[in-house]
Amino acid sequence: MVRDGRHIKKETLPNGLVVITEAMPQVRSVSLGIWVQTGSRREPPEWNGISHFIEHMLFKGTRRRTAEDIARSVDSIGGMLDAFTAKELVCFSTRVLDEHLPIAFDVLSDMMLEPLFREEDIRRERGVILEEIKMDEDNPDYLVYELFTQNFWRDHALGKPILGTPTTVKRFDHENIARFFGHWYAPNNMVITAAGNLQHQQVVDLVEKAFGRIKPAKDGLEDPVPRSHAFISTRTKKELEQVHICLGVPSYPMAHERRFACAVMNTILGGGMSSRLFQNIRERQGLAYAVFSELNPYRDTGCLSVYAGTALETAHKVVRSVLDEFKKLKSEPVTEEELRRAKDHLKGSLMLSLESTNARMSNLARQEMYFGRFFSLDEIIHSIEKVTAEEIRVIGSEFFLPDHIGLTVVGNLDGFKISRDELEC
């Protein structure tokens, strides 16, 4: 398949494992990722954080390699080995010179297929992750968003922290780690993508040799659709100099037909230095150093949130300023100049993001997992260009309802309060 000059090929092995590659002959590197379609939202409450814990444990040794061997194998060829856990997926990736792809893939597949999960490693890593949880508690930007998320998606795994809690992390052991690993890390729950100076058949042969014998698994875990909650919550942390504010509303899921209009609206609202929030709250009023909005879409829901850090005495004014921007978006059409600027910003960001092998490898995986097909750059640009000012106004009217707004405030609050009536917009 050649689209927009992109040479993309896909193959599905008999056990359900999907392999997608993109040849980029102009580079000398290859990025390869193994994507597992799980994440923290698939976890039962009592095992919150186990996806992230398993991600860590796969680096701790296999039947053929110690943890040090894993690190040295890729370091010695000047490559990169990384992993992350998100709400809906876990990714293990490598980036190496094209000639070293077989070595890097052997290390990565060994980690995925032959982990030991030794009790002594589990005890040690438990301590590491407990420190990671403490570190995030000390980061107010992270903390305010985490508390907002827990309230916004209350009573659903989507609202639980990816890292888990000290209580849940302390109960992880070999038996339950091996059980969840065996259920999730199955070929029919995985996608392998690669981009760079590669041959498609070479990648397929490597994958088939390592994973072809693995049997698919049945999906037996519940994954109910989340429902948002418009809670107002505060957390006092006396050591903080600023008040950290996060407020948000429900938005569209990843594959919604209006996702491009939603992205344009978010860009206008708080997606860059020329956005309304940045220009009004930072540049005109001087109330905050950091202020922005972002979209967090998932496969069946989404959230549009706004973050700002400000002084206690100006916190109410910042919240009011954000709400005023909500009100304008649903009551006044955006100008043609503003619409044009937002569209060009999105298109430019998209094209610049596809310059690296790693970005293209990730792009292939996310399109496969969320859409089951590949969208060409021309299709995406056409969809962005079709967005109208009226469409943005309609979305604003749908999103920005006072009863739907969740708000979390963290800082040395000294009696700070805010009511639902004050969230009128």
Stockholm file with secondary structure:
# STOCKHOLM 1.0

chainA/1-425         MVRDGRHIKKETLPNGLVVITEAMPQVRSVSLGIWVQTGSRREPPEWNGISHFIEHMLFKGTRRRTAEDIARSVDSIGGMLDAFTAKELVCFSTRVLDEHLPIAFDVLSDMMLEPLFREEDIRRERGVILEEIKMDEDNPDYLVYELFTQNFWRDHALGKPILGTPTTVKRFDHENIARFFGHWYAPNNMVITAAGNLQHQQVVDLVEKAFGRIKPAKDGLEDPVPRSHAFISTRTKKELEQVHICLGVPSYPMAHERRFACAVMNTILGGGMSSRLFQNIRERQGLAYAVFSELNPYRDTGCLSVYAGTALETAHKVVRSVLDEFKKLKSEPVTEEELRRAKDHLKGSLMLSLESTNARMSNLARQEMYFGRFFSLDEIIHSIEKVTAEEIRVIGSEFFLPDHIGLTVVGNLDGFKISRDELEC
#=GR chainA/1-425 SS CEETTEEEEEEECTTSCEEEEEECTTCSEEEEEEEESCCGGGSCGGGTTHHHHHHHHTTSBBSSCBHHHHHHHHHTTTCEEEEEECSSCEEEEEEEEGGGHHHHHHHHHHHHHCBCCCHHHHHHHHHHHHHHHHHHHTCHHHHHHHHHHHHHTTTSGGGSCTTCCHHHHTTCCHHHHHHHHHHHSCGGGEEEEEEESCCHHHHHHHHHHHHTTCCCCCCCCCCCCCCCCCCEEEEECTTCSSEEEEEEEECCCTTCTTHHHHHHHHHHHHSSTTSHHIIIIIIITCCCSCEEEEEEECSSCEEEEEEEEECGGGHHHHHHHHHHHHHHHHHSCCCHHHHHHHHHHHHHHHHHHTTSHHHHHHHHHHHHHHHSSCCCHHHHHHHHHTCCHHHHHHHHHHHCCGGGCEEEEEECCTTCCCCGGGGCC
#=GC SS_cons         CEETTEEEEEEECTTSCEEEEEECTTCSEEEEEEEESCCGGGSCGGGTTHHHHHHHHTTSBBSSCBHHHHHHHHHTTTCEEEEEECSSCEEEEEEEEGGGHHHHHHHHHHHHHCBCCCHHHHHHHHHHHHHHHHHHHTCHHHHHHHHHHHHHTTTSGGGSCTTCCHHHHTTCCHHHHHHHHHHHSCGGGEEEEEEESCCHHHHHHHHHHHHTTCCCCCCCCCCCCCCCCCCEEEEECTTCSSEEEEEEEECCCTTCTTHHHHHHHHHHHHSSTTSHHIIIIIIITCCCSCEEEEEEECSSCEEEEEEEEECGGGHHHHHHHHHHHHHHHHHSCCCHHHHHHHHHHHHHHHHHHTTSHHHHHHHHHHHHHHHSSCCCHHHHHHHHHTCCHHHHHHHHHHHCCGGGCEEEEEECCTTCCCCGGGGCC
//
